[in-house]
Amino acid sequence: MAVPKRKTSVSKRNKRRSHHKISNLNIVEDKKSGEYRLSHHVDLKSGFYNGKKILDI
C-alpha cells in the first residue's frame, strides 16, 4: 500500500490548491433597465437579449 514517507508541508499543499479557486461570475449592468444580469443571458425582467425582444413578459 502506498503511504507518504513525509508529511506534506503547508506550502506544498497550498501550491497544489492554487488552481482550486472559485471564478467570478460575469455580471454586467443592463443598459436599458439598469438591472444586473449575467452576460450572454436574456434579461428576464425586460425579455431583451442583444437589443432584441426575445420574451413576451
MMTF fields as JSON, N, C-alpha, C and O atoms, coordinates in Angstrom:
{
  "mmtfVersion": "1.0.0",
  "mmtfProducer": "UNKNOWN",
  "numBonds": 227,
  "numAtoms": 228,
  "numGroups": 57,
  "numChains": 1,
  "numModels": 1,
  "chainsPerModel": [1],
  "groupsPerChain": [57],
  "chainIdList": ["A"],
  "bondAtomList": [4, 2, 8, 6, 12, 10, 16, 14, 20, 18, 24, 22, 28, 26, 32, 30, 36, 34, 40, 38, 44, 42, 48, 46, 52, 50, 56, 54, 60, 58, 64, 62, 68, 66, 72, 70, 76, 74, 80, 78, 84, 82, 88, 86, 92, 90, 96, 94, 100, 98, 104, 102, 108, 106, 112, 110, 116, 114, 120, 118, 124, 122, 128, 126, 132, 130, 136, 134, 140, 138, 144, 142, 148, 146, 152, 150, 156, 154, 160, 158, 164, 162, 168, 166, 172, 170, 176, 174, 180, 178, 184, 182, 188, 186, 192, 190, 196, 194, 200, 198, 204, 202, 208, 206, 212, 210, 216, 214, 220, 218, 224, 222],
  "bondOrderList": [1, 1, 1, 1, 1, 1, 1, 1, 1, 1, 1, 1, 1, 1, 1, 1, 1, 1, 1, 1, 1, 1, 1, 1, 1, 1, 1, 1, 1, 1, 1, 1, 1, 1, 1, 1, 1, 1, 1, 1, 1, 1, 1, 1, 1, 1, 1, 1, 1, 1, 1, 1, 1, 1, 1, 1],
  "groupList": [{"groupName": "MET", "atomNameList": ["N", "CA", "C", "O"], "elementList": ["N", "C", "C", "O"], "formalChargeList": [0, 0, 0, 0], "bondAtomList": [1, 0, 2, 1, 3, 2], "bondOrderList": [1, 1, 2], "singleLetterCode": "M", "chemCompType": "L-PEPTIDE LINKING"}, {"groupName": "ALA", "atomNameList": ["N", "CA", "C", "O"], "elementList": ["N", "C", "C", "O"], "formalChargeList": [0, 0, 0, 0], "bondAtomList": [1, 0, 2, 1, 3, 2], "bondOrderList": [1, 1, 2], "singleLetterCode": "A", "chemCompType": "L-PEPTIDE LINKING"}, {"groupName": "VAL", "atomNameList": ["N", "CA", "C", "O"], "elementList": ["N", "C", "C", "O"], "formalChargeList": [0, 0, 0, 0], "bondAtomList": [1, 0, 2, 1, 3, 2], "bondOrderList": [1, 1, 2], "singleLetterCode": "V", "chemCompType": "L-PEPTIDE LINKING"}, {"groupName": "PRO", "atomNameList": ["N", "CA", "C", "O"], "elementList": ["N", "C", "C", "O"], "formalChargeList": [0, 0, 0, 0], "bondAtomList": [1, 0, 2, 1, 3, 2], "bondOrderList": [1, 1, 2], "singleLetterCode": "P", "chemCompType": "L-PEPTIDE LINKING"}, {"groupName": "LYS", "atomNameList": ["N", "CA", "C", "O"], "elementList": ["N", "C", "C", "O"], "formalChargeList": [0, 0, 0, 0], "bondAtomList": [1, 0, 2, 1, 3, 2], "bondOrderList": [1, 1, 2], "singleLetterCode": "K", "chemCompType": "L-PEPTIDE LINKING"}, {"groupName": "ARG", "atomNameList": ["N", "CA", "C", "O"], "elementList": ["N", "C", "C", "O"], "formalChargeList": [0, 0, 0, 0], "bondAtomList": [1, 0, 2, 1, 3, 2], "bondOrderList": [1, 1, 2], "singleLetterCode": "R", "chemCompType": "L-PEPTIDE LINKING"}, {"groupName": "THR", "atomNameList": ["N", "CA", "C", "O"], "elementList": ["N", "C", "C", "O"], "formalChargeList": [0, 0, 0, 0], "bondAtomList": [1, 0, 2, 1, 3, 2], "bondOrderList": [1, 1, 2], "singleLetterCode": "T", "chemCompType": "L-PEPTIDE LINKING"}, {"groupName": "SER", "atomNameList": ["N", "CA", "C", "O"], "elementList": ["N", "C", "C", "O"], "formalChargeList": [0, 0, 0, 0], "bondAtomList": [1, 0, 2, 1, 3, 2], "bondOrderList": [1, 1, 2], "singleLetterCode": "S", "chemCompType": "L-PEPTIDE LINKING"}, {"groupName": "ASN", "atomNameList": ["N", "CA", "C", "O"], "elementList": ["N", "C", "C", "O"], "formalChargeList": [0, 0, 0, 0], "bondAtomList": [1, 0, 2, 1, 3, 2], "bondOrderList": [1, 1, 2], "singleLetterCode": "N", "chemCompType": "L-PEPTIDE LINKING"}, {"groupName": "HIS", "atomNameList": ["N", "CA", "C", "O"], "elementList": ["N", "C", "C", "O"], "formalChargeList": [0, 0, 0, 0], "bondAtomList": [1, 0, 2, 1, 3, 2], "bondOrderList": [1, 1, 2], "singleLetterCode": "H", "chemCompType": "L-PEPTIDE LINKING"}, {"groupName": "ILE", "atomNameList": ["N", "CA", "C", "O"], "elementList": ["N", "C", "C", "O"], "formalChargeList": [0, 0, 0, 0], "bondAtomList": [1, 0, 2, 1, 3, 2], "bondOrderList": [1, 1, 2], "singleLetterCode": "I", "chemCompType": "L-PEPTIDE LINKING"}, {"groupName": "LEU", "atomNameList": ["N", "CA", "C", "O"], "elementList": ["N", "C", "C", "O"], "formalChargeList": [0, 0, 0, 0], "bondAtomList": [1, 0, 2, 1, 3, 2], "bondOrderList": [1, 1, 2], "singleLetterCode": "L", "chemCompType": "L-PEPTIDE LINKING"}, {"groupName": "GLU", "atomNameList": ["N", "CA", "C", "O"], "elementList": ["N", "C", "C", "O"], "formalChargeList": [0, 0, 0, 0], "bondAtomList": [1, 0, 2, 1, 3, 2], "bondOrderList": [1, 1, 2], "singleLetterCode": "E", "chemCompType": "L-PEPTIDE LINKING"}, {"groupName": "ASP", "atomNameList": ["N", "CA", "C", "O"], "elementList": ["N", "C", "C", "O"], "formalChargeList": [0, 0, 0, 0], "bondAtomList": [1, 0, 2, 1, 3, 2], "bondOrderList": [1, 1, 2], "singleLetterCode": "D", "chemCompType": "L-PEPTIDE LINKING"}, {"groupName": "GLY", "atomNameList": ["N", "CA", "C", "O"], "elementList": ["N", "C", "C", "O"], "formalChargeList": [0, 0, 0, 0], "bondAtomList": [1, 0, 2, 1, 3, 2], "bondOrderList": [1, 1, 2], "singleLetterCode": "G", "chemCompType": "PEPTIDE LINKING"}, {"groupName": "TYR", "atomNameList": ["N", "CA", "C", "O"], "elementList": ["N", "C", "C", "O"], "formalChargeList": [0, 0, 0, 0], "bondAtomList": [1, 0, 2, 1, 3, 2], "bondOrderList": [1, 1, 2], "singleLetterCode": "Y", "chemCompType": "L-PEPTIDE LINKING"}, {"groupName": "PHE", "atomNameList": ["N", "CA", "C", "O"], "elementList": ["N", "C", "C", "O"], "formalChargeList": [0, 0, 0, 0], "bondAtomList": [1, 0, 2, 1, 3, 2], "bondOrderList": [1, 1, 2], "singleLetterCode": "F", "chemCompType": "L-PEPTIDE LINKING"}],
  "groupTypeList": [0, 1, 2, 3, 4, 5, 4, 6, 7, 2, 7, 4, 5, 8, 4, 5, 5, 7, 9, 9, 4, 10, 7, 8, 11, 8, 10, 2, 12, 13, 4, 4, 7, 14, 12, 15, 5, 11, 7, 9, 9, 2, 13, 11, 4, 7, 14, 16, 15, 8, 14, 4, 4, 10, 11, 13, 10],
  "groupIdList": [1, 2, 3, 4, 5, 6, 7, 8, 9, 10, 11, 12, 13, 14, 15, 16, 17, 18, 19, 20, 21, 22, 23, 24, 25, 26, 27, 28, 29, 30, 31, 32, 33, 34, 35, 36, 37, 38, 39, 40, 41, 42, 43, 44, 45, 46, 47, 48, 49, 50, 51, 52, 53, 54, 55, 56, 57],
  "secStructList": [7, 7, 7, 7, 1, 1, 7, 7, 7, 2, 2, 2, 2, 2, 2, 2, 4, 4, 4, 7, 7, 7, 7, 7, 7, 7, 3, 3, 3, 7, 6, 6, 6, 7, 7, 3, 3, 3, 6, 6, 1, 7, 7, 6, 6, 6, 7, 3, 3, 6, 6, 3, 3, 7, 1, 7, 7],
  "xCoordList": [0.844, 0.0, 0.889, 1.83, 0.598, 1.407, 1.063, -0.087, 2.09, 1.92, 2.977, 4.135, 2.617, 3.599, 4.68, 4.392, 5.917, 7.031, 7.114, 7.496, 6.754, 6.822, 5.486, 4.694, 5.262, 4.064, 4.177, 5.227, 3.078, 3.068, 3.049, 2.204, 3.989, 4.082, 2.919, 2.279, 2.657, 1.578, 1.827, 0.897, 3.073, 3.424, 3.158, 2.583, 3.564, 3.364, 1.873, 1.414, 1.128, -0.309, -1.006, -1.867, -0.641, -1.282, -0.911, -1.727, 0.311, 0.697, -0.132, -0.494, -0.434, -1.241, -2.681, -3.324, -3.17, -4.55, -4.71, -5.804, -3.685, -3.756, -4.744, -5.215, -5.069, -5.997, -7.42, -8.298, -7.663, -8.971, -9.9, -10.976, -9.497, -10.313, -11.606, -11.695, -12.592, -13.868, -13.78, -13.393, -14.14, -14.061, -15.248, -16.306, -15.058, -16.105, -17.176, -16.884, -18.419, -19.489, -19.367, -18.984, -19.693, -19.583, -20.901, -21.758, -21.053, -22.277, -22.084, -21.092, -23.044, -22.989, -24.27, -25.289, -24.204, -25.38, -26.112, -25.499, -27.421, -28.221, -28.309, -28.521, -28.148, -28.118, -29.475, -29.556, -30.549, -31.881, -32.472, -32.894, -32.502, -33.183, -32.263, -32.743, -30.961, -30.034, -29.915, -29.205, -30.604, -30.537, -29.266, -28.715, -28.816, -27.661, -28.13, -29.149, -27.374, -27.704, -26.419, -25.373, -26.486, -25.343, -25.159, -26.135, -23.921, -23.686, -24.02, -23.9, -24.434, -24.851, -26.079, -26.275, -26.913, -28.167, -29.295, -29.076, -30.489, -31.665, -31.991, -31.942, -32.328, -32.791, -34.232, -35.11, -34.493, -35.808, -36.858, -38.049, -36.451, -37.429, -37.938, -39.129, -37.054, -37.474, -37.679, -38.43, -37.025, -37.165, -36.27, -36.457, -35.295, -34.403, -33.113, -32.631, -32.561, -31.239, -30.576, -31.134, -29.424, -28.639, -29.444, -29.342, -30.247, -31.012, -32.285, -32.944, -32.647, -33.85, -34.802, -34.363, -36.092, -37.113, -37.223, -37.571, -36.924, -36.945, -38.155, -38.833, -38.426, -39.526, -40.646, -40.387, -41.879, -43.032, -43.397, -43.89, -43.144, -43.422, -44.445, -44.823],
  "yCoordList": [-1.174, 0.0, 1.237, 1.329, 2.177, 3.394, 4.35, 4.75, 4.698, 5.61, 6.695, 6.383, 7.976, 9.043, 8.873, 8.517, 9.131, 8.988, 10.186, 10.045, 11.36, 12.581, 13.311, 13.146, 14.12, 14.96, 16.05, 16.673, 16.277, 17.337, 18.678, 18.923, 19.543, 20.841, 21.739, 21.514, 22.756, 23.701, 24.402, 24.616, 24.757, 25.452, 24.576, 25.042, 23.337, 22.411, 22.162, 22.122, 21.996, 21.772, 22.974, 22.806, 24.188, 25.396, 25.656, 26.18, 25.3, 25.449, 24.53, 24.903, 23.339, 22.391, 22.904, 22.702, 23.562, 24.044, 25.425, 25.986, 25.989, 27.356, 27.499, 28.606, 26.42, 26.47, 26.097, 26.023, 25.863, 25.422, 26.568, 26.351, 27.79, 28.947, 28.976, 28.378, 29.669, 29.828, 31.06, 32.136, 30.898, 32.029, 32.964, 32.542, 34.242, 35.229, 35.055, 34.645, 35.37, 35.38, 36.639, 37.695, 36.524, 37.651, 38.425, 38.236, 39.302, 40.069, 41.444, 42.122, 41.853, 43.157, 43.916, 43.323, 45.239, 46.073, 46.225, 46.548, 45.994, 46.123, 47.591, 48.453, 47.877, 49.265, 49.937, 51.129, 49.185, 49.796, 49.898, 50.974, 48.787, 48.772, 49.125, 49.525, 48.987, 49.248, 48.1, 48.209, 46.996, 45.817, 45.028, 45.105, 44.275, 43.41, 42.061, 41.538, 41.49, 40.19, 39.519, 40.164, 38.222, 37.504, 37.87, 37.97, 38.07, 38.38, 37.166, 36.029, 37.401, 36.377, 35.618, 34.463, 36.257, 35.668, 36.672, 37.883, 36.148, 37.0, 37.691, 37.074, 38.996, 39.726, 39.302, 39.612, 38.599, 38.02, 39.064, 38.806, 40.238, 41.27, 41.991, 42.288, 42.277, 43.008, 42.092, 42.438, 40.933, 39.992, 40.307, 39.747, 41.201, 41.572, 40.774, 40.417, 40.501, 39.909, 40.532, 40.492, 41.092, 41.704, 42.79, 42.948, 43.537, 44.638, 44.242, 45.09, 42.969, 42.49, 41.867, 41.248, 42.031, 41.46, 39.965, 39.557, 39.154, 37.702, 37.099, 36.236, 37.551, 37.007, 38.023, 39.219, 37.565, 38.433, 38.312, 37.28, 39.384, 39.371, 40.429, 40.591],
  "zCoordList": [0.0, 0.0, 0.0, 0.789, -0.873, -0.982, 0.155, 0.336, 0.906, 2.034, 1.917, 1.64, 2.121, 2.047, 3.11, 4.252, 2.722, 3.65, 4.594, 5.756, 4.089, 4.893, 4.847, 3.919, 5.874, 5.916, 4.852, 4.703, 4.105, 3.104, 3.818, 4.678, 3.456, 4.122, 3.708, 2.681, 4.523, 4.24, 2.913, 2.136, 2.654, 1.419, 0.198, -0.785, 0.256, -0.855, -1.091, -2.233, -0.004, -0.105, -0.734, -1.597, -0.31, -0.833, -2.287, -3.045, -2.69, -4.098, -4.98, -6.095, -4.495, -5.254, -5.391, -6.421, -4.355, -4.338, -4.955, -4.89, -5.541, -6.054, -7.2, -7.46, -7.891, -9.02, -8.618, -9.478, -7.342, -6.885, -6.548, -5.991, -6.88, -6.517, -7.327, -8.4, -6.805, -7.482, -8.36, -7.902, -9.617, -10.534, -10.317, -9.851, -10.662, -10.503, -11.577, -12.7, -11.216, -12.196, -13.038, -12.536, -14.309, -15.215, -15.191, -16.054, -14.191, -14.018, -14.635, -14.366, -15.469, -16.126, -15.818, -15.464, -15.958, -15.751, -17.078, -18.095, -17.07, -18.283, -18.677, -17.825, -19.961, -20.43, -20.339, -20.042, -20.593, -20.592, -19.189, -18.765, -18.479, -17.185, -16.019, -14.959, -16.194, -15.098, -14.117, -13.117, -14.391, -13.532, -13.829, -14.927, -12.845, -13.043, -13.553, -13.103, -14.508, -15.084, -15.517, -15.585, -15.813, -16.342, -17.807, -18.55, -18.224, -19.629, -20.484, -20.028, -21.709, -22.665, -22.188, -22.564, -21.36, -20.914, -21.154, -21.18, -21.327, -21.526, -20.21, -19.146, -20.291, -19.117, -18.869, -19.675, -17.77, -17.53, -17.186, -17.355, -16.707, -16.362, -17.604, -17.698, -18.559, -19.752, -20.959, -21.871, -20.979, -22.09, -23.275, -24.355, -23.09, -24.182, -24.128, -23.053, -25.302, -25.434, -26.653, -27.749, -26.478, -27.55, -28.278, -29.495, -27.501, -28.055, -28.771, -29.372, -28.719, -29.4, -28.38, -27.411, -28.6, -27.731, -28.01, -29.118, -27.0, -27.15, -26.447, -27.004, -25.228, -24.427, -24.311, -24.174, -24.363, -24.111, -22.639, -22.184, -21.913, -20.457, -20.135, -18.975]
}
